[in-house]
C-alpha cells in the first residue's frame, strides 16, 4: 500500500447531516457504533424475528453504509505514482502469533487487502503462509468485531468513544503515576514485538511499581526451561531438518503445531525429495495423539504421552551408555523394542540426526534431548542455538498464577489486558473469570467483545494486525515490520498504541512508536524506512547463534528426579493439544478455519475427545457418542471421535472450542476443554474418566469417519494402492517406475475426437505426494483466492462443503498402527473430461490450453457433470451461499473471481484468473510466459512446495519434467480421463528389515 | 359329428374356442350406456369425492414444495456431492416407466392384433399421459436455476449457443417430449368417436359445446371411419418405436456416463422391460378399483386382469434376469470398481433398498405362476402395488447407490432424503391421481367404439355351447360363468 497516512482519522471533511455538523453526542455515538442498537450482537441465525431485525437494520444501513467506504485516506483520488486502479499490489507485513512473528505479503486491490501470502524474504515464511495466516483476512473483515469502546458498570453496558476512554484513563493514570505505578498491572498475550518490549521498558522507568504479566495458554515454556536446565539460560533451539538423515520426534510436531512449521516442512520436504537421488531422511515419531508429523512418519509408535520420558531415558541409555546409568529407574524395567532400532540408527548417523521433544513434554525431557543431540554431534549441523529473547520472563503458567494471586490479594487496582482471553483460557483452577470482577478497573483490548471483555469494566476494540503498525520477531529473531493495509475498519487501536497511552506523556500513534523503537525516526531515515517496509524484514536482525556450555550432570540429575505426571495414574491419560484450525481458540470466529477439515480427523466446526479404537471398545464407546469427561473434580461434556493410530489409553483434547462469546461463527462450536485444564498439568495428565451420557453428536466431517461397513472398507483397501501409489525406498530404487505399474491400463479408446492442443501453452500440474504433509494451507489459500463460500456445519453434515481443493486422508494397515496417506485432490483438468460430455447446455467446456472451464452464466445446474466426475471435485451451490456474506466480508473478496450464485456448479480452475493476468502482461511485453511466472494459490502457499504448475508444451518447464518423472502417475488414468494433474508417488523409508506394516498392494487383484 | 360340449381348461387359448372379451350379455347399447353413464351421472360415487379430496390436497402439497424449492434452492432436498441426483431423477424415471404401459397397450398390442386390449387401452393411455406429466415435472424442477431451464432447448439465438448434443440429458428432453406429444395425440385421436357419442347424448348446453369441440365434428360417416382407422394405424406404428426408444434414451442418462453401476450396455432393454413391468402394474392398480366402483366388470373382465398378470410375470422375470446379468457381468468384466459397486448394492449401506427391490420385482410376481393368484382380486391388487414399490426402489438403487460410492473413497457419501423430498414425491402421486380422477369423471374411460368391434354382432345366444365344428366367431365358455360367479360372491 502506498503507506497509509498513519494519523488517526481526521475530523470528517464531509458531513452527512445537520446533526453531525452539530456534532451532537447522540449522533456521534450512532456513527461510532455504525450499526445502532444491539442488532448485530444478538442476531440469532435465521429466525423470523432475526430476519425482521436484519431487514430493519438493512434499511438503516442503506443510509449509512454508502458513506463508509472508500475513505479518502485509503484510496487517494490523485493516483500515486505506480498505482493503477484494479491492479493488485503486494505489501510486506508481519503478524505475531503466540510470540512468533510471521512474515506475510498481502495482496491489496484498490486499498482493500484480499489475500495473505507468505513473504519469501521472511525466514519464518519463505513465501508460504499457513492456514491461519491466510485466514486472517477473514478476521479482518469479521462483522462481529467490536466497533467502539464499551464500559460496564454495575451490569450496564454502554457504548463510549475513544475520547471518553482517554479521559477516563488519564485520570486513572495520574493517580497511578503518583504511586509509581503501584496497583497497575498489564497482562499481555505472548508477543515478540520489540516495540512492546521498548514500551515496557519505558513503563518500568516511569512507573517502576507497575507489574507486567505475559500469559499464553499454548506455550513453548517447557522448551525454554529445558534449555535453561541444559545450558543455564533459556536458549532457543533452531532445527535444520534438511540436514538430518534420522529425525526422532518425542511427542513433537515440528511440521504441524510448531511455530516454525513452515521452514521445518520446507526443510523436511527436501530431505524426502532426495529419494530421487537414492537416499532420504527417516522420520521416527513417538507420540500419543496423531499429529501432522506423525502422519508423515516412516516409523511411528503411539504410546502414552506420560511414557515418553521413559522412552527418552531409554534412548539416552543407549546413546550415553554408562554416563546415563542414573536414568535406569526413569527408563523403566523393560526397554521398548523399537528403541534399540532407533538408537542404532542415531548412532550410525552422528551429526546427521536430530531428536526433538514436544512442547508438552516436561522440561527435563527437553534438557535430555539437548544432551543427546550434543552427544550425537548434531549441534552445528542439524540444530543450532540462539539466546531466547526476554530471558528473565517467568513462565506463562507462573505469570498467570502470580497475577491471580495478586488479584486475590487485592493488589491490583487497574488491570490492562492487551489481547488474549484469560477468562476463557486461563488454567481452570484459578477461576480467572471469577477473579476478574474483583479488579476495580480492568481494561481489555481485543478484536471481539469476548469472554474476558464481558467481565472487564472497559472493553476497547483492537485494530487487526493488518490494520495496525507493529513489529515482530521470527523464531530466529529476524525483525519483521507490520504496516497497515487498511484504515482500521472499526476504529480499533493496536496494543502498542494503548501502551503508549500508559507510557508516553503525549501518546504516539503506531507508526511513530515503531519508528522510535527501531531508531528510524530521524529526518534522513525515510529511505531506510521505506526499504524496510518494502522488504518486510530487517535483515541481519536474527538472534546471534551461540553454542552455550552444556551442563550434563545437571541434566541427568534433574531427569532422574523427574516425578510422575499429575493425576491418578489409574485412569486414562488426557493430552491437551493445539488445534490446527483455531489455534488456542482465538480464531474460533473465523469461518474459513472452522470449515477447514482437521488434517487427521477431517472434522469441521468441532473438536472432539479423540481416542483409539481399542480404548473405545474397552470403554464401550462408539464414534460420536456423547460423553462426560471427569478429571480432578472438573467435568466437561463432549463427544467421542475414534481415530485409528491413536495411543491406547490416551485421550487427545484439542483446545480452543466451546467458546461462548466468540461471535456468531465460533459460539457453540465444539467443547471447551480448558475447563479440564488446570495449572497442575497444562499438557497432559492421568486420571481422566469417561462416562457415556447417551445420545450421539453429529460431527460435520468431510470424509467418512464412521467405522465403515465391511464391504466399504474392503473396497477402499483394495483400490487404495492404485489411488495413492507408494513404495518403500528399497522398492523405489529397484523399480523406479513402480507407480506406473500399480494398475493395468486397459488401453484408451475415445468415442469423440480428441481436442486440438497444438497451439498455445498447455497447463498442467504436478503434486508430489512425497512432500505433502496434509497441513491444509492450500485449502484455505484456495478458499481465499476463489471466493469459496463458508457453508456452515449443517451443510457439511449433508456433504455440501464447497472446497475446490480437498485433502483426502486414508489410513492403510491395521487400526493400531496405520499409515496415513494425504492426497490433495482438486479438478485434474481431464483432457477427456467426463463432465464436459454430459453437460446438456455446454456450460463446462474445454479451452485450447487444456483447461476444463466452467461458464457459470450458462450453467443451469443439472449436476450431471458432478455425477459423472470420477474425482468428485465439482461443487454445487445448493443455496445462495453468499447471501449472508456481510458487507465487510465482501470487501475481502477477490474481484478477479466471479462470486457464484445459487444453482451453479463450480470447481477448481487452476486459478485461471492468475493465468490470464500473466498472459496479458506477457502479451503486452511480447514474450513467452516464463516458467514459474504463474502460480495457483495452492501452489503458492504450499509450505513444502509439493504443488508445481506450468506449461506442459514447454519441455523444459518444471511441470513437464515432473510429468516425465519416474514416480508420476495420473489418478484414475485407467478410465482414460487423461488428467492434466499428475501425482508423484510417495516413497516411504521404513527401517530396513522391519517389514512394512502394509500388506503388499492389491496388485494381483486386477492384473490381467 | 358330435355337438356335445367339451370341457376345457380355463386358459385354453385355442382358436376354436376363443373366449369372449365382453361378458354378461352386453349389447352395443348397454356398453354405451354403462361407459357414458359414468360421465353423465350427476354425481360420482362418494369414493370418488374422497379420493379426489385426498389427491387434490396432495397436489397442493406438490406445488407448495415446488414453490419452496424455487424460493430456496435445490438444497432443500437431501442431495449432496457425490449424490447429485436422488429422489428427483428416481421419480422421473419411475413415472416415465409407468408411462410405458399405455402406449404399449395401445400401439404394440394393436399392431399385434391383441384384441383384448380394447377394454383397457383408453384407461392405460390416460394413465400414460398423466404419468408423463408427473415425470416431466422432475427434470424441469431439479435444475439449480429453473429460470434458465430453457437453455436445454435448441432455441436459435444470436450468440449461436446451442445445447450439447453429446449429452444424454439433451436426448432425454427430445425423447420425453416426443413421447408426450405422440401419446397425447394417439390418446386424443382414439377418443374422438367416443367424444362424439358423449356429445350426441349430452343434455346440457355446456356439455354439448365442450364435447362438441372435442369431437372435432365427428359424424361417424364411413369416410371418417376409414380415415380414422388409417390414422390410428399410422399413429400406432409411430408410437411403437417410441415405447422402446423413450426408456432406452432415459437409460442412456446412466449408460453413457462412467459411473460404475451406470455404465452398462444392458440398460436399454433392461429399462424397457422394467418400464412395461411397472406400467402394467400401475394400470392394474388403477383398474381394479375403477372397474369395481364404476360397474365395469363385464367390460374389463378377469381375463384382462389375468393377461396383465401374465405380462407382469414375464417382464418381472426379465427384470430379474437383468439383475442377475449385471452381477455376472460385473464379475466377468474383472473391473474392480464395477465389482465393488454391485457387492455394495447388495451388501452395503443401501442393502435394504436393494432387497426391497429384489423381493418386490422378482420374487413376489412369481406368485403369478399360480392361476389362483392371477385371478384373485386382492392378490392382484397387492402384487401390483408391491411391483410399483419395487420399481421405484430399482431406480433409487441404481441412481443413489452407484453415486454414493464411486471411485474415490474419500468422496463417498450417504444420501438421506429430507421432508421436502418425501413430500414432493407424495405430491406427484397427488397430481397423478387428481388428473386420473378428473379423467374418469369427464371422459369415457373405456374405448366404446373399439370395444364394440370385438363384441359379438350376430350368432347364437351367448350361453349356447358349440363344438369345434361349430365355430363361428366368439364362443363363450363355461368357465367364464364360473369366474363371474366366484367374483360376485
HADDOCK unambig.tbl for C-alpha pairs under 7 A between the chains (distance, minus, plus):
assign (segid A and resid 703 and name CA) (segid B and resid 410 and name CA) 5.67 0.50 0.50
assign (segid A and resid 703 and name CA) (segid B and resid 411 and name CA) 6.78 0.50 0.50
assign (segid A and resid 709 and name CA) (segid B and resid 348 and name CA) 6.93 0.50 0.50
assign (segid A and resid 711 and name CA) (segid B and resid 344 and name CA) 6.28 0.50 0.50
assign (segid A and resid 711 and name CA) (segid B and resid 347 and name CA) 6.91 0.50 0.50
assign (segid A and resid 711 and name CA) (segid B and resid 348 and name CA) 6.03 0.50 0.50
assign (segid A and resid 712 and name CA) (segid B and resid 348 and name CA) 6.87 0.50 0.50
assign (segid A and resid 715 and name CA) (segid B and resid 340 and name CA) 6.10 0.50 0.50
assign (segid A and resid 716 and name CA) (segid B and resid 409 and name CA) 5.99 0.50 0.50
assign (segid A and resid 798 and name CA) (segid B and resid 80 and name CA) 6.38 0.50 0.50
assign (segid A and resid 799 and name CA) (segid B and resid 80 and name CA) 5.30 0.50 0.50
assign (segid A and resid 799 and name CA) (segid B and resid 81 and name CA) 6.04 0.50 0.50
assign (segid A and resid 799 and name CA) (segid B and resid 413 and name CA) 6.97 0.50 0.50
assign (segid A and resid 800 and name CA) (segid B and resid 80 and name CA) 5.41 0.50 0.50
assign (segid A and resid 800 and name CA) (segid B and resid 81 and name CA) 6.23 0.50 0.50
assign (segid A and resid 808 and name CA) (segid B and resid 410 and name CA) 5.72 0.50 0.50
assign (segid A and resid 837 and name CA) (segid B and resid 166 and name CA) 5.94 0.50 0.50
assign (segid A and resid 837 and name CA) (segid B and resid 167 and name CA) 5.86 0.50 0.50
assign (segid A and resid 838 and name CA) (segid B and resid 166 and name CA) 6.64 0.50 0.50
assign (segid A and resid 838 and name CA) (segid B and resid 167 and name CA) 4.23 0.50 0.50
assign (segid A and resid 838 and name CA) (segid B and resid 168 and name CA) 6.48 0.50 0.50
assign (segid A and resid 839 and name CA) (segid B and resid 164 and name CA) 6.68 0.50 0.50
assign (segid A and resid 839 and name CA) (segid B and resid 167 and name CA) 5.79 0.50 0.50
assign (segid A and resid 840 and name CA) (segid B and resid 152 and name CA) 6.40 0.50 0.50
assign (segid A and resid 840 and name CA) (segid B and resid 163 and name CA) 5.76 0.50 0.50
assign (segid A and resid 840 and name CA) (segid B and resid 164 and name CA) 4.95 0.50 0.50
assign (segid A and resid 840 and name CA) (segid B and resid 167 and name CA) 4.98 0.50 0.50
assign (segid A and resid 840 and name CA) (segid B and resid 169 and name CA) 5.72 0.50 0.50
assign (segid A and resid 840 and name CA) (segid B and resid 170 and name CA) 5.28 0.50 0.50
assign (segid A and resid 841 and name CA) (segid B and resid 151 and name CA) 6.27 0.50 0.50
assign (segid A and resid 841 and name CA) (segid B and resid 152 and name CA) 5.88 0.50 0.50
assign (segid A and resid 841 and name CA) (segid B and resid 163 and name CA) 4.34 0.50 0.50
assign (segid A and resid 841 and name CA) (segid B and resid 164 and name CA) 5.27 0.50 0.50
assign (segid A and resid 842 and name CA) (segid B and resid 163 and name CA) 5.98 0.50 0.50
assign (segid A and resid 842 and name CA) (segid B and resid 164 and name CA) 5.10 0.50 0.50
assign (segid A and resid 860 and name CA) (segid B and resid 143 and name CA) 5.97 0.50 0.50
assign (segid A and resid 860 and name CA) (segid B and resid 144 and name CA) 5.74 0.50 0.50
assign (segid A and resid 860 and name CA) (segid B and resid 145 and name CA) 5.02 0.50 0.50
assign (segid A and resid 860 and name CA) (segid B and resid 148 and name CA) 5.92 0.50 0.50
assign (segid A and resid 860 and name CA) (segid B and resid 149 and name CA) 6.27 0.50 0.50
assign (segid A and resid 861 and name CA) (segid B and resid 143 and name CA) 4.87 0.50 0.50
assign (segid A and resid 861 and name CA) (segid B and resid 144 and name CA) 4.16 0.50 0.50
assign (segid A and resid 861 and name CA) (segid B and resid 145 and name CA) 6.08 0.50 0.50
assign (segid A and resid 862 and name CA) (segid B and resid 142 and name CA) 6.75 0.50 0.50
assign (segid A and resid 862 and name CA) (segid B and resid 143 and name CA) 4.61 0.50 0.50
assign (segid A and resid 862 and name CA) (segid B and resid 144 and name CA) 6.38 0.50 0.50
assign (segid A and resid 863 and name CA) (segid B and resid 84 and name CA) 5.73 0.50 0.50
assign (segid A and resid 866 and name CA) (segid B and resid 84 and name CA) 6.83 0.50 0.50
assign (segid A and resid 867 and name CA) (segid B and resid 82 and name CA) 6.54 0.50 0.50
assign (segid A and resid 867 and name CA) (segid B and resid 83 and name CA) 6.94 0.50 0.50
assign (segid A and resid 867 and name CA) (segid B and resid 84 and name CA) 5.88 0.50 0.50
assign (segid A and resid 867 and name CA) (segid B and resid 403 and name CA) 6.65 0.50 0.50
assign (segid A and resid 868 and name CA) (segid B and resid 257 and name CA) 5.93 0.50 0.50
assign (segid A and resid 868 and name CA) (segid B and resid 258 and name CA) 6.15 0.50 0.50
assign (segid A and resid 868 and name CA) (segid B and resid 259 and name CA) 6.12 0.50 0.50
assign (segid A and resid 870 and name CA) (segid B and resid 407 and name CA) 5.82 0.50 0.50
assign (segid A and resid 871 and name CA) (segid B and resid 408 and name CA) 6.32 0.50 0.50
assign (segid A and resid 872 and name CA) (segid B and resid 82 and name CA) 6.29 0.50 0.50
assign (segid A and resid 872 and name CA) (segid B and resid 411 and name CA) 6.38 0.50 0.50
assign (segid A and resid 878 and name CA) (segid B and resid 73 and name CA) 5.97 0.50 0.50
assign (segid A and resid 878 and name CA) (segid B and resid 74 and name CA) 5.33 0.50 0.50
assign (segid A and resid 878 and name CA) (segid B and resid 75 and name CA) 4.29 0.50 0.50
assign (segid A and resid 879 and name CA) (segid B and resid 72 and name CA) 6.45 0.50 0.50
assign (segid A and resid 879 and name CA) (segid B and resid 73 and name CA) 5.04 0.50 0.50
assign (segid A and resid 879 and name CA) (segid B and resid 74 and name CA) 6.78 0.50 0.50
assign (segid A and resid 879 and name CA) (segid B and resid 75 and name CA) 5.69 0.50 0.50
assign (segid A and resid 902 and name CA) (segid B and resid 73 and name CA) 6.84 0.50 0.50
assign (segid A and resid 902 and name CA) (segid B and resid 144 and name CA) 6.98 0.50 0.50
assign (segid A and resid 903 and name CA) (segid B and resid 73 and name CA) 6.76 0.50 0.50
assign (segid A and resid 903 and name CA) (segid B and resid 144 and name CA) 3.59 0.50 0.50
assign (segid A and resid 903 and name CA) (segid B and resid 145 and name CA) 5.11 0.50 0.50
assign (segid A and resid 904 and name CA) (segid B and resid 144 and name CA) 6.31 0.50 0.50
assign (segid A and resid 1006 and name CA) (segid B and resid 334 and name CA) 6.94 0.50 0.50
assign (segid A and resid 1006 and name CA) (segid B and resid 336 and name CA) 6.86 0.50 0.50
